[in-house]
């Protein structure tokens, strides 16, 4: 029997060393069908920071990369706080709350959401799914093996407790849920007068709970005999819940009545998805090529011109005896695809088929491991780079017979220039189109900055110009942009000063379409080279 849950916890804790200890706040809004959104706020105390300017971006990239079950994000921001912590904030959209996972930043993201026989909505946290309950069977361990199991767990915990205390002691997670209907029953949740559910967790509570459980050999013997899969994380169960949250039993709430959606998921998610690519590019969360952008015509349809493997990573690390390095068994490929035109945005990629040359299926069993929402788009927007994670091939595999799937993106057929109706270049000036407003004009030593607010998503704006009273385009440079809800702000600066009279024009994308673009790679070696 594998008994590595402490090692797994230590590996997770050690992964925080670069980014630091997390303080996480998750505010969920859940529709009756399980779709919804969650406002994510994370603070991290950096432990190893070699580049002050990149620390916040590293935290943001870590949150985005290690989130599963998320369709898209909006309103992302990151910064360094006055007390030296890295801060991330963003709203994530999900189709199914039970699929949502936030690796590293939260230890309370295993959620069940369903209707019971009485048509009540049930929300449970960190509970086994039905399939997991069926898979949990009693073992035939001897008394000696059970004793060994308990001794090993207690020994590992004693050795690792100081390290866990250093990291976990300052970790906190605060989660709230807004559920449809009227909340009827709660267990281990706190509920305010509005019906908002809240549960809190901190690392010190976990350490204290582990201390008590480690002293209870009968509890550990029961865990061993029940065949608990302790590799998946710290022990759970009603006893642990009582230690962590105050009540024995599940972390559970039920709701009844008329279940009305809080918002139109498809509409709101689509708007956020369309703005996502431009947002992360503006925020510096996509590693763009340093080469100058080349003009590429807008994508008008068709498959990839070519898709090739540009990087391979094989991790076949299994260390059950010494518990030093953890377990990482995966075969990861980076794919570069070239399209016959420029995209507006690339949202996600899904692998649907991965067959080795010997016929083995390399597709991950977990469907969420087959999908990525972290796609990098070139400056020309005609090249996309994304990662694919497959199962580790066995020793008889020499190559890949077929690797295929789909990239989901959006395109625009063209763009046109629109005069926003601004007549004066001064603070407070309002235009007649897109509710444009000049929010601020700031004087610097040798330049001026202007901040413009629009009631349109930034991803819909291809370009922007400021003109003087004669219609001459001024030589401005963009220094900032950000999305908020259905609008955006854009900051420009000019050497010298803006004239008192002038106008603002924006080039708007037209006929935005959602795309499903197939990709396929056949008969290549494990390193991506063509096979004869």
Secondary structure, 3 states (H helix, E strand, C coil): CCCCHHHHHHHHHHCCCCCCEEEEEEEEEECCCCCEEEEEEEEEECCCCCCHHHHHHHHHHHHHHCEECCCEEEEEEEEECCCCCEEEEEEEEECCHHHCEECCCCCCCCEEEEECCCCCEEEEECCCCHHHHHHCCCCCCCHHHHHHHHHHHHHHHHHHHHHHHHHHCCCEEEEEEECCCEEEEEECCEECCCCCEEEEEEHHHHHHHHHHHHCCHHHHHHHHHCCCCHHHCCCCCHHHHHHHHCCCCCEEEEEECCCCCCCCHHHHHHHHHHHHHHHHHHCCCCCCCCCCCCCCCECCCCCEEEEEEEEEEEEEECCCCCCCCCCEEEEEEEEEEEECCECCEEEEEEEEEEEECCCCECCCCCHHHHEECCCEECCCCCEEEEEEEECCCCCCCCEEEEEEEEEEEEEEEEEEEEECCCCECCCCCECCCCCCEEEEEEECCCEEEEEEEECCCHHHEEEEEEEECCCCECCCEEEEEEEECCEEEEEEEEECCCCCEEEEEEEEEEEEEEEEEEEEEEEEECCCCECC
